[in-house]
Amino acid sequence: MTDAAGTRPYLIRRLAVLLTATVLACGTLLAAYYGVSRNAGAVSGRTAPAMAQVAGARTALLDSYREASGNLGDRGTAPVEGPGEKYRADLNAAEQSLEKAAQSTVARGDGQETLRTATGLVSSYDFLIQQAARNVGNPVLHGSYMGYAHRTLTREGSGIVPLLDHVQNRQRAVLNGQASFGVLLWLTWIMAYVFCGALVWLLVDTQRSLRLRFRRRLNPPLAAATALVAAVAPLTYFSLFIQHRLGAAADRLHTSWITKETLNGVRDTLAGTHWRAGATGWIPLAGFVVAALVVTGLQPRVEEYRFEKALHRPGARPRTHQVTAALLALWLVLFGAVGFGDQRGGGRSRVTVVAPWTGEEGKRFRAVLDRFSREEHIAVSYQGTTSLRDVLISRVNAGAAPDLAILPGVGEVSEYLADRQLRRLDDGPDPVLSKAELASYGKPWTPADGPVYAVPVKVDLKSVVWFDPTRGQPAALAARGGPWCAGMGGDATSGWPGTDWVEDILLQQHDETAYARWVRGDLAWSSDAVKDAWRYLGRLIGAGSARSALAQDFTQGPFPAGKGEKTTCALQHQGSFIRATYREGSGASFALSRDVLPGLDGSSRAREVSADFATLFRDSPQTRKLLRFLTRDAQKAWTEPGPGASAAGNPLRPFFANPLAAPPPGEKLNARIDKELHDGARLCLDASDVMPLRMRSAFQHGVLDYLSRPDEANLKRVTDYLDAVKDQLKADGRYLTPGAVCG
């Protein structure tokens, strides 16, 4: 070749093309092989153990219930051993597995949050089992507590076992992705072979051109580079081997009974894959060697013509240096992208929320949070549980408090505030609510003055009785004995429906002054006014019905949601939220309890109400933005009828303390409820929601105890115990109540 002017540019271009092809071939090959090989270590080192921890916790919990049932049964050893040593061992095993699972879960999204919720529920479940053991001499109460414990384990959607199954299904989805050879991976392998084939062709063509131009039969560096690139075939075999073993390992894990033997089998199955997976590191090394061989093979030819034009351009630098530097930069960028491509988006902004809403209420609230996420581009992880207290304590003690918690009463707010867990909402440069907005709530929802740590995002009317208009007028039905739907079951909080009964009866029999004195601990549980309310409840439901009520869930009402499910009761004393559990198109109506319950003051203007208060446990701009949304824009989104809701229906509609989202005229029943909440009635907060948490818990279990044997002797024993709890809390300075009970 004598044309120096044409040869040098040709060689530089060919060098650039070869180096570019080397980068692309090795980069796509690295991505393709890494896409298979990385999963071998992930499955054996993380996915399989994470699935085993969840499965182990599930098995241990179910075993613990069987063990407790046997020990606390008719022929059990409860008087001596309680639930038994094996029960405690099973429970400890479950708690340890859940702790490890929360740290290592591969379930994306809300997997870790769900496991934390399940961990908190375990303490609720254990408490109910212990209550069953304490009451083994009272068959009615013992059987009720065992039923509550079983429902805490198995309740659809919110029980511990369904929560664990939810996480396990998420983990199985991850396992399936790790064990499958997806479309993207196929495309990556195809691209890798195309680029490798193109590189081999370019290397062969370059050697042919050099032979013709320089009359040299062989270029050893380029020949070695060609042979090295052609050595891709073993990687294909390694990839197929690893993928086959991943599929076999996944088959072993697709069972709910994942034991140590299962894990050992998975490790044995994947044992031969790890050194093959290590071949990933060979690919960039081979790429550097190929690039070095290409430069070694072409650089001498370029050097022969180096000074041809440089003599006329004294300051010129060889273009080969620029080409090499540019290709090296491309090399680093490409391999950097492959390395970072495996990182998860863990830094994405996310707000965690815990609230007491499950079932249909929970679904509707999730829809509101999803709307916020779409509008603000902030992810929200939601956990709904009826055992909010135990779940929240578990998370706070573990240093994993949620960002935002919806608490079912100001008593709970007071205790977390005393522990310095809450963040103030009305101060600083970014207050959640202005003073004018806070003033729109008024008593009893927010304090008249002083700092604000909680704001009601949802309220309910409780001094009501629900009935089916086709069965007659509620007062007439009540005069004939109902029958009443009076289920007391509510998993870890079982007994709260009975506390609502006692509270509302006391409020309607007396005035809000006596009610407020009782709430603050200034009126004894053993006083005639309070004991009369308990007696009224016992007479109204009756001894036989009272005992059966202990075994029923609070959702068992006059309009069962199950298809073909029938009911024998006609009246239900429950808050406005209960319609979420009724069948669609039930035609339910309500009357004020004062107008239904015999012997109450029909002119009373007092109404018992409840509220769910939003609180900040961990402050951030994202959390404040969500809370601001819940107190403003969310009200409209939350009230929108769901699919299939009739014009006069919308039974899942929530109600609010501030009158910003009144029901439309078409929602007649909702409009009546809203009117009671905002048209001048004296509103008194649910007493047990205001009381200290220990007092509330004792009240709930005292109701269960009394209804298991509603006679005078048992009433005295229960109320004396409640007075003792109250006196102890007062003596310890822990009987904390807010300023306004009624307003």
C-alpha positions in Angstrom: 0.0 0.0 0.0 1.6 3.3 -1.1 -1.3 5.7 -0.7 -0.3 7.1 2.7 -3.0 9.8 2.7 -5.7 7.1 2.5 -4.1 4.4 4.6 -3.7 6.2 7.9 -7.4 7.5 8.1 -8.6 4.0 7.1 -6.5 2.4 9.9 -7.7 4.9 12.5 -11.4 4.4 11.4 -11.0 0.6 11.6 -9.3 0.8 15.0 -12.3 2.9 16.2 -14.8 0.5 14.8 -13.1 -2.5 16.3 -12.8 -0.9 19.8 -16.5 0.2 19.6 -17.6 -3.3 18.6 -15.5 -4.8 21.4 -17.2 -2.5 23.9 -20.7 -3.4 22.6 -20.0 -7.1 22.3 -18.5 -7.5 25.8 -21.0 -5.1 27.4 -24.1 -6.9 26.0 -22.5 -10.3 26.8 -21.8 -9.2 30.3 -25.4 -8.0 30.8 -26.8 -11.2 29.3 -24.6 -13.5 31.4 -25.0 -11.5 34.6 -28.8 -11.6 34.1 -28.6 -15.4 34.5 -25.7 -15.8 36.9 -26.7 -13.3 39.5 -29.9 -15.2 40.3 -28.1 -18.3 41.4 -26.6 -16.5 44.4 -29.8 -14.5 45.0 -32.0 -17.5 45.2 -29.8 -19.6 47.5 -28.5 -16.7 49.6 -31.6 -14.5 50.0 -34.9 -15.6 48.3 -34.9 -19.1 49.7 -34.1 -18.2 53.3 -36.6 -15.3 53.2 -39.4 -17.7 52.0 -38.3 -20.2 54.6 -38.6 -17.6 57.4 -42.2 -16.7 56.4 -43.2 -20.3 56.0 -41.6 -21.2 59.3 -43.5 -18.4 61.1 -46.8 -19.5 59.5 -46.3 -23.1 60.5 -45.2 -22.2 64.1 -48.2 -20.0 64.6 -50.7 -22.6 63.5 -48.9 -25.2 65.6 -49.1 -22.9 68.6 -52.9 -22.5 68.3 -53.3 -26.3 68.0 -51.1 -26.7 71.1 -53.0 -24.1 73.1 -56.3 -25.6 72.1 -55.2 -29.0 73.3 -53.8 -27.8 76.6 -56.7 -25.5 77.4 -59.4 -27.9 76.3 -61.6 -30.1 78.5 -58.8 -32.6 79.2 -56.0 -30.1 79.0 -53.4 -29.0 81.6 -54.4 -25.3 81.8 -54.7 -25.1 85.6 -51.0 -26.1 85.9 -49.3 -25.1 82.7 -51.5 -22.6 80.9 -51.1 -22.9 77.1 -48.1 -25.1 77.6 -44.4 -25.0 77.1 -44.6 -26.1 73.5 -47.0 -23.3 72.8 -44.5 -20.8 74.1 -41.7 -22.4 72.1 -43.8 -22.3 68.9 -44.6 -18.6 69.5 -41.0 -17.7 70.2 -40.0 -19.5 66.9 -42.7 -17.6 65.0 -41.5 -14.2 66.5 -37.9 -14.9 65.7 -38.8 -16.0 62.1 -40.8 -12.8 61.6 -38.0 -10.6 62.8 -35.6 -12.2 60.4 -38.1 -12.2 57.6 -38.7 -8.4 58.0 -35.0 -7.9 57.6 -34.4 -10.1 54.6 -37.7 -10.2 52.7 -37.5 -10.0 48.9 -41.2 -9.0 48.6 -41.2 -5.7 46.8 -43.5 -2.9 47.6 -45.1 -3.2 51.1 -43.6 -6.6 52.0 -41.5 -5.3 54.9 -44.4 -3.2 56.2 -46.8 -6.1 56.1 -44.4 -8.3 58.0 -44.1 -5.6 60.7 -47.8 -5.5 61.0 -47.9 -9.3 61.3 -45.3 -9.1 64.1 -47.4 -6.7 66.0 -50.5 -8.9 65.7 -48.6 -11.8 67.2 -48.6 -10.0 70.6 -52.4 -9.5 70.2 -52.9 -13.2 69.5 -50.7 -14.2 72.5 -52.7 -11.9 74.8 -56.0 -13.5 73.7 -54.6 -17.0 74.3 -53.4 -16.0 77.7 -56.9 -14.5 78.4 -58.4 -17.9 77.4 -56.0 -19.6 79.8 -57.0 -17.3 82.7 -60.7 -17.9 82.1 -60.5 -21.7 81.6 -63.0 -22.0 84.5 -65.5 -19.9 82.6 -66.4 -22.0 79.5 -68.3 -19.2 77.8 -65.5 -16.6 78.2 -62.8 -19.2 77.5 -64.4 -20.3 74.3 -64.9 -16.7 73.2 -61.2 -15.8 73.7 -60.1 -18.9 71.8 -62.4 -17.8 68.9 -61.0 -14.2 69.0 -57.4 -15.7 68.9 -58.3 -17.9 66.0 -59.8 -15.0 64.0 -56.7 -12.9 64.7 -54.7 -15.6 63.1 -57.0 -16.4 60.1 -59.3 -13.4 59.4 -59.4 -12.9 55.6 -57.4 -10.0 54.5 -56.2 -8.8 57.9 -55.3 -11.9 59.9 -51.7 -12.9 60.5 -51.8 -16.0 58.2 -53.4 -14.1 55.3 -50.8 -11.3 55.7 -48.0 -13.9 55.6 -49.5 -15.5 52.6 -49.6 -12.1 50.9 -45.9 -11.6 51.5 -45.1 -15.2 50.4 -47.0 -14.7 47.2 -45.0 -11.6 46.5 -41.8 -13.5 47.2 -42.9 -16.3 44.9 -43.4 -13.8 42.2 -39.8 -12.6 42.7 -38.6 -16.3 42.7 -40.4 -16.9 39.4 -38.7 -13.9 37.9 -35.3 -15.1 39.0 -35.9 -18.6 37.7 -37.4 -17.6 34.3 -35.6 -16.8 31.1 -37.7 -13.7 30.2 -38.1 -11.9 27.0 -35.7 -9.1 27.9 -33.0 -11.7 28.7 -33.6 -13.4 25.4 -33.2 -10.1 23.6 -30.0 -9.3 25.5 -28.5 -12.7 24.6 -29.5 -12.2 20.9 -27.9 -8.8 20.9 -24.8 -10.2 22.6 -24.4 -12.9 19.8 -25.1 -10.3 17.1 -22.4 -8.0 18.4 -20.0 -10.8 19.0 -20.6 -12.1 15.5 -20.1 -8.7 14.1 -16.8 -8.3 16.0 -15.5 -11.6 14.7 -16.4 -10.6 11.2 -14.7 -7.2 11.6 -11.6 -8.9 13.0 -11.4 -11.4 10.1 -12.1 -8.6 7.5 -9.4 -6.4 9.1 -6.8 -9.2 8.8 -7.8 -9.8 5.2 -7.4 -6.1 4.4 -4.1 -5.9 6.1 -2.9 -8.9 4.2 -3.8 -7.3 0.9 -2.5 -3.9 1.8 0.7 -4.8 3.6 1.5 -8.2 2.1 1.6 -9.9 5.5 -0.1 -13.2 5.8 -0.8 -13.2 9.5 -1.4 -10.6 12.2 -0.9 -12.6 15.5 -2.6 -10.1 17.9 -5.7 -9.8 15.7 -5.8 -13.6 15.2 -5.6 -14.0 19.0 -8.4 -11.5 19.5 -10.6 -13.4 17.0 -10.0 -16.7 18.9 -10.8 -15.1 22.2 -14.1 -13.6 21.0 -15.0 -17.0 19.5 -14.7 -18.5 23.0 -18.2 -17.4 23.8 -19.6 -20.9 23.4 -18.7 -22.1 26.9 -20.6 -19.2 28.4 -23.7 -20.3 26.6 -23.4 -23.8 28.2 -22.8 -22.2 31.6 -25.8 -20.0 31.2 -28.1 -22.9 30.3 -26.7 -25.0 33.2 -27.4 -22.2 35.7 -30.9 -21.6 34.3 -31.8 -25.3 34.5 -30.7 -25.5 38.1 -32.6 -22.3 39.0 -35.8 -23.9 37.7 -35.2 -27.0 39.8 -34.6 -24.9 42.9 -37.8 -22.9 42.3 -39.8 -26.1 42.0 -38.5 -27.1 45.5 -39.6 -23.8 46.9 -43.2 -23.8 45.5 -44.7 -25.3 48.6 -46.1 -23.8 51.8 -44.0 -26.3 53.8 -40.5 -25.0 53.4 -38.2 -26.7 55.9 -34.5 -26.9 56.6 -34.4 -30.0 54.3 -35.9 -27.8 51.6 -33.2 -25.2 52.0 -30.5 -27.8 52.0 -32.0 -29.3 48.8 -32.0 -25.8 47.2 -28.3 -25.3 48.2 -27.4 -28.7 46.8 -29.2 -28.0 43.5 -27.4 -24.7 43.1 -24.0 -25.9 44.4 -22.5 -26.3 40.9 -23.6 -22.9 39.7 -21.6 -20.6 41.9 -18.2 -21.0 40.2 -19.9 -20.8 36.8 -21.5 -17.6 37.9 -18.0 -16.3 38.7 -17.3 -16.4 35.0 -19.1 -13.0 35.0 -15.8 -11.4 36.1 -14.0 -13.0 33.1 -16.0 -11.1 30.5 -14.7 -7.5 31.2 -11.2 -8.9 31.6 -11.5 -10.7 28.2 -12.8 -7.4 26.8 -9.8 -5.5 27.9 -7.5 -8.2 26.5 -9.3 -8.1 23.1 -9.1 -4.3 23.0 -5.4 -4.5 23.9 -4.8 -7.0 21.1 -6.6 -4.9 18.6 -4.5 -1.8 19.5 -1.4 -4.0 19.4 -2.3 -5.4 16.0 -3.1 -2.0 14.4 -1.0 0.6 16.1 2.3 -0.4 14.4 0.6 0.0 11.0 -0.7 3.4 12.0 2.8 4.4 13.3 4.2 3.8 9.8 2.3 6.8 8.6 2.4 8.9 11.7 4.6 11.7 10.4 3.2 11.9 6.9 1.0 14.9 7.7 2.5 15.9 11.1 5.4 17.4 9.2 3.0 20.0 7.8 1.1 20.4 11.2 3.7 20.8 14.0 1.2 21.0 16.8 -1.0 18.0 15.7 -1.5 15.1 18.1 -2.0 11.6 16.8 -5.8 10.9 16.4 -5.3 7.4 17.6 -4.8 8.7 21.1 -8.1 10.6 20.9 -9.9 7.6 19.6 -8.5 5.3 22.3 -9.4 7.8 25.0 -12.9 8.2 23.7 -13.4 4.5 23.5 -12.1 4.0 27.0 -14.6 6.5 28.3 -17.4 4.6 26.4 -16.1 1.4 28.0 -16.3 2.8 31.5 -19.8 4.3 30.9 -21.2 1.0 29.6 -19.8 -1.2 32.3 -20.8 1.4 34.9 -24.4 1.2 33.6 -24.3 -2.6 33.8 -23.1 -2.4 37.4 -25.7 0.1 38.5 -28.5 -1.6 36.6 -28.9 -4.1 39.4 -29.5 -1.5 42.0 -33.1 -1.1 43.2 -34.9 2.2 43.5 -34.6 2.2 47.3 -34.1 5.9 47.4 -37.6 6.7 46.1 -39.6 8.9 48.3 -42.1 6.8 50.3 -44.5 7.5 53.1 -45.6 4.7 55.5 -49.1 4.9 56.9 -50.8 2.7 59.6 -54.5 3.0 60.2 -57.4 0.9 61.7 -59.3 0.4 58.4 -59.5 -3.0 56.8 -61.9 -4.7 54.4 -64.0 -2.4 52.3 -63.1 0.7 54.3 -59.4 -0.1 53.9 -59.8 -0.6 50.1 -61.5 2.8 49.8 -58.8 4.5 51.8 -56.1 2.9 49.7 -57.8 4.4 46.6 -57.5 7.8 48.2 -53.8 7.2 48.9 -53.3 6.0 45.4 -54.8 9.3 44.1 -52.3 11.2 46.2 -49.4 9.1 44.9 -50.5 9.8 41.3 -50.9 13.6 41.9 -47.8 14.1 44.0 -45.5 11.3 42.7 -44.9 10.2 46.3 -45.3 6.4 47.0 -47.4 5.5 50.0 -47.2 2.2 51.8 -50.4 1.5 53.8 -51.1 -1.1 56.5 -54.6 -1.5 57.9 -55.2 -3.5 61.1 -57.8 -3.6 63.8 -55.0 -4.4 66.3 -53.5 -1.0 65.8 -52.3 -0.5 69.3 -50.2 -3.7 69.4 -48.9 -3.2 65.9 -47.8 0.4 66.6 -46.1 -0.4 69.9 -44.2 -3.2 68.2 -43.0 -0.9 65.5 -42.1 2.0 67.8 -40.1 -0.3 70.1 -38.3 -1.8 67.1 -37.3 1.7 65.9 -39.6 1.4 62.8 -42.4 3.7 63.6 -44.6 4.7 60.6 -44.4 8.2 59.2 -48.1 8.7 59.8 -50.5 6.8 62.0 -54.3 7.2 62.2 -55.2 6.7 65.9 -58.7 5.7 67.0 -58.9 8.1 70.0 -57.4 10.9 71.8 -56.5 8.6 74.7 -54.0 6.9 72.5 -52.7 10.3 71.2 -52.1 11.4 74.8 -50.0 8.4 75.6 -47.8 8.7 72.5 -47.5 12.4 73.2 -46.4 11.7 76.8 -43.7 9.4 75.4 -42.5 12.2 73.0 -43.3 10.2 69.9 -45.5 12.8 68.1 -44.6 15.8 66.0 -46.5 19.1 66.3 -48.8 20.0 63.4 -49.5 23.7 63.9 -46.1 25.3 64.2 -43.0 25.9 62.1 -42.7 27.3 58.6 -44.8 24.5 57.2 -47.9 23.9 59.5 -50.3 21.3 58.3 -53.3 23.4 59.3 -53.6 27.2 59.7 -55.2 28.7 62.8 -58.4 29.4 60.8 -58.6 25.8 59.6 -58.2 24.5 63.1 -60.9 26.8 64.3 -63.3 25.3 61.8 -63.2 22.0 63.7 -64.0 23.3 67.2 -64.8 21.2 70.2 -64.5 18.3 70.9 -62.3 17.6 67.8 -59.4 19.9 68.5 -58.1 21.8 71.5 -59.4 25.4 72.0 -55.9 26.6 72.6 -52.4 25.1 73.0 -50.4 23.0 70.6 -52.0 20.5 68.1 -50.6 17.0 67.7 -53.6 15.3 66.1 -56.3 16.2 63.6 -59.5 14.2 62.9 -59.6 12.9 59.4 -62.8 10.8 59.8 -65.6 10.9 62.3 -68.6 8.7 63.0 -72.0 9.0 64.8 -72.5 6.3 67.4 -75.7 7.1 69.2 -77.7 5.2 66.5 -79.6 2.0 66.0 -79.6 0.4 62.5 -82.7 -1.6 61.3 -84.5 -3.0 58.3 -87.6 -0.8 57.6 -89.4 -3.8 56.0 -89.5 -5.5 59.4 -91.2 -2.7 61.3 -90.4 0.3 63.3 -87.3 0.1 65.5 -88.9 1.2 68.8 -91.6 -1.4 68.4 -89.0 -4.1 67.6 -87.0 -3.0 70.6 -90.0 -3.2 72.9 -90.5 -6.8 71.8 -86.9 -7.6 72.6 -85.3 -7.0 69.1 -83.7 -9.4 68.6 -80.5 -7.5 68.8 -77.3 -8.0 66.7 -74.8 -7.6 69.5 -71.7 -9.4 68.4 -68.7 -8.5 70.7 -65.9 -10.0 68.7 -63.3 -7.8 67.2 -60.1 -9.8 67.4 -57.6 -8.2 69.7 -60.0 -5.3 70.6 -63.0 -7.6 71.2 -65.4 -6.1 73.7 -65.4 -2.6 72.2 -69.0 -2.9 70.9 -70.1 -3.5 74.5 -68.2 -0.4 75.7 -70.2 1.6 73.1 -73.4 0.3 74.6 -72.5 1.2 78.2 -71.3 4.7 77.1 -74.3 5.6 75.0 -76.8 4.3 77.7 -75.0 6.4 80.4 -75.0 9.4 78.1 -78.7 9.1 77.3 -79.8 8.3 80.9 -77.8 11.2 82.4 -76.3 14.3 80.9 -72.9 15.0 79.3 -71.6 16.4 82.6 -71.9 13.1 84.4 -70.5 11.4 81.3 -67.5 13.7 81.2 -66.8 13.2 84.9 -66.8 9.4 84.4 -64.5 9.7 81.4 -62.0 11.8 83.5 -62.1 9.3 86.3 -64.1 11.5 88.7 -67.2 9.3 88.7 -66.6 5.8 90.0 -67.3 2.7 88.0 -69.2 1.4 91.0 -71.5 4.4 91.2 -75.2 3.9 90.7 -75.2 5.9 87.5 -72.5 3.8 85.8 -73.7 0.4 87.1 -77.2 1.2 85.9 -75.9 1.5 82.4 -74.3 -2.0 82.7 -77.5 -3.4 84.2 -79.5 -1.9 81.3 -77.3 -3.7 78.8 -77.6 -7.0 80.6 -81.4 -6.8 80.7 -81.7 -5.6 77.1 -79.7 -8.4 75.6 -80.6 -11.1 78.1 -78.4 -13.7 79.7 -78.6 -16.3 76.9 -78.3 -13.8 74.1 -75.4 -12.1 75.9 -73.4 -15.3 76.0 -74.0 -16.0 72.3 -73.0 -12.4 71.5 -69.6 -13.1 72.9 -69.0 -15.7 70.2 -70.3 -13.5 67.4 -68.3 -10.9 65.4 -69.4 -7.3 65.5 -69.9 -7.4 61.7 -72.8 -9.9 62.1 -75.7 -7.5 61.5 -79.2 -7.4 60.1 -77.9 -7.3 56.5 -75.2 -10.0 56.1 -72.9 -9.4 53.1 -72.4 -13.1 52.3 -74.5 -14.4 49.4 -77.4 -16.5 50.7 -76.4 -15.7 54.3 -79.3 -15.2 56.6 -79.7 -13.4 59.9 -82.0 -13.8 62.9 -81.5 -10.3 64.4 -83.3 -7.1 63.5 -81.6 -4.3 65.3 -77.9 -3.2 65.6 -76.5 -0.5 67.9 -73.4 0.5 65.9 -71.6 3.5 64.5 -72.2 5.0 61.1 -69.2 3.0 59.7 -71.0 -0.3 60.1 -72.8 0.0 56.7 -69.5 -0.9 55.1 -70.2 -4.5 56.3 -73.8 -4.6 55.0 -74.7 -6.2 51.7 -75.1 -3.9 48.7 -78.5 -2.3 48.3 -79.5 -3.4 51.8 -82.0 -0.5 52.3 -80.7 0.0 55.9 -82.0 2.9 57.9 -81.2 4.3 61.4 -82.9 5.9 64.3 -81.3 7.7 67.3 -80.7 5.4 70.2 -82.7 7.7 72.5 -85.8 7.1 70.3 -85.4 3.3 70.2 -84.1 2.1 73.6 -86.9 1.8 76.1 -86.9 4.2 79.1 -84.3 6.7 77.8 -84.7 10.4 77.7 -86.3 11.1 74.3 -85.4 14.8 74.4 -81.7 14.3 74.9 -79.5 16.4 72.6 -76.3 14.4 73.5 -74.7 12.2 70.8 -71.8 9.8 71.2 -69.3 10.2 68.4 -65.9 8.8 67.5 -63.0 10.1 65.4 -59.9 8.8 63.8 -57.0 11.2 64.4 -54.0 11.6 62.1 -50.6 12.0 63.8 -47.0 12.4 62.7 -44.5 10.0 64.1 -41.8 10.9 61.6 -41.8 14.4 60.2 -40.9 15.1 56.5 -42.2 17.4 53.8 -43.8 14.4 52.1 -45.6 13.3 55.2 -46.9 16.8 55.9 -48.0 17.0 52.3 -50.0 13.8 52.7 -51.6 14.9 55.9 -52.5 18.2 54.4 -54.1 16.3 51.5 -56.1 14.1 53.9 -57.6 17.2 55.6 -58.5 19.0 52.4 -58.5 17.5 48.9 -59.0 13.9 50.1 -62.4 14.7 51.6 -63.9 15.0 48.1 -62.0 12.0 46.8 -63.0 9.9 49.8 -66.7 10.7 49.4 -67.0 9.7 45.8 -69.3 6.7 45.4 -67.7 3.4 44.5 -68.6 1.3 41.5 -72.3 0.3 41.5 -73.3 2.7 44.4 -76.9 3.8 44.0 -77.9 7.5 44.0 -79.2 7.3 47.5 -76.6 4.9 48.7 -72.8 5.4 48.9 -72.7 3.5 52.2 -68.9 3.6 52.4 -68.9 7.4 52.5 -66.9 8.8 55.4 -67.9 11.8 57.5 -65.7 14.7 58.6 -65.5 17.0 61.6 -65.3 20.1 59.5 -68.3 20.8 57.1 -66.3 21.0 53.9 -67.7 18.0 52.1 -71.4 17.7 52.9 -73.3 14.9 51.2 -75.3 15.7 48.1 -79.2 15.8 48.4 -79.4 12.4 46.7 -77.6 10.6 49.6 -80.5 11.0 52.0 -79.2 8.7 54.7 -75.7 10.2 54.6 -77.3 13.7 54.8 -79.2 12.7 58.0 -76.0 11.5 59.6 -74.1 14.6 58.6 -76.8 16.8 60.0 -76.6 15.1 63.4 -72.9 15.7 63.4 -73.1 19.4 62.5 -76.5 20.8 63.4 -75.9 21.8 67.0 -76.2 18.5 68.9 -74.0 18.1 72.0 -71.2 15.8 70.7 -69.4 13.6 73.2 -66.3 11.6 72.2 -66.4 7.8 72.7 -65.5 7.4 76.4 -63.1 4.5 76.0 -61.3 6.3 73.2 -60.6 9.1 75.5 -59.6 7.0 78.6 -56.0 5.9 79.1 -55.1 2.8 77.1 -54.9 0.5 80.1 -58.3 1.7 81.2 -59.8 1.2 77.8 -58.4 -2.4 77.6 -59.8 -3.2 81.1 -63.2 -1.8 80.1 -63.3 -3.9 76.9 -62.5 -7.1 78.7 -64.7 -6.2 81.7 -67.6 -6.1 79.3 -66.8 -9.6 78.0 -66.5 -10.8 81.6 -69.8 -9.3 82.6 -71.8 -10.6 79.6 -70.5 -14.1 80.2 -72.5 -14.0 83.5 -74.7 -10.8 83.6 -75.7 -11.0 87.3 -75.3 -8.5 90.2 -72.4 -10.4 91.8 -70.4 -10.4 88.6 -71.2 -6.8 87.9 -69.8 -5.8 91.3 -66.6 -7.8 90.8 -66.1 -6.2 87.3 -66.7 -2.6 88.4 -64.6 -3.0 91.5 -61.7 -4.1 89.4 -62.2 -1.2 87.0 -62.2 1.2 89.9 -58.9 -0.4 91.1 -57.3 0.1 87.6 -58.5 3.7 87.6 -57.2 4.4 91.1 -53.8 2.9 90.3 -53.5 5.0 87.1 -54.4 8.2 89.0 -51.9 7.4 91.8 -49.2 6.9 89.2 -50.1 10.1 87.4 -50.9 8.3 84.2 -54.7 8.9 84.0 -54.3 11.4 81.1 -57.4 12.9 79.4 -57.8 15.8 77.1 -59.5 19.1 78.1 -62.8 18.6 76.1 -64.8 15.4 76.2 -68.0 17.0 74.9 -68.5 20.1 72.7 
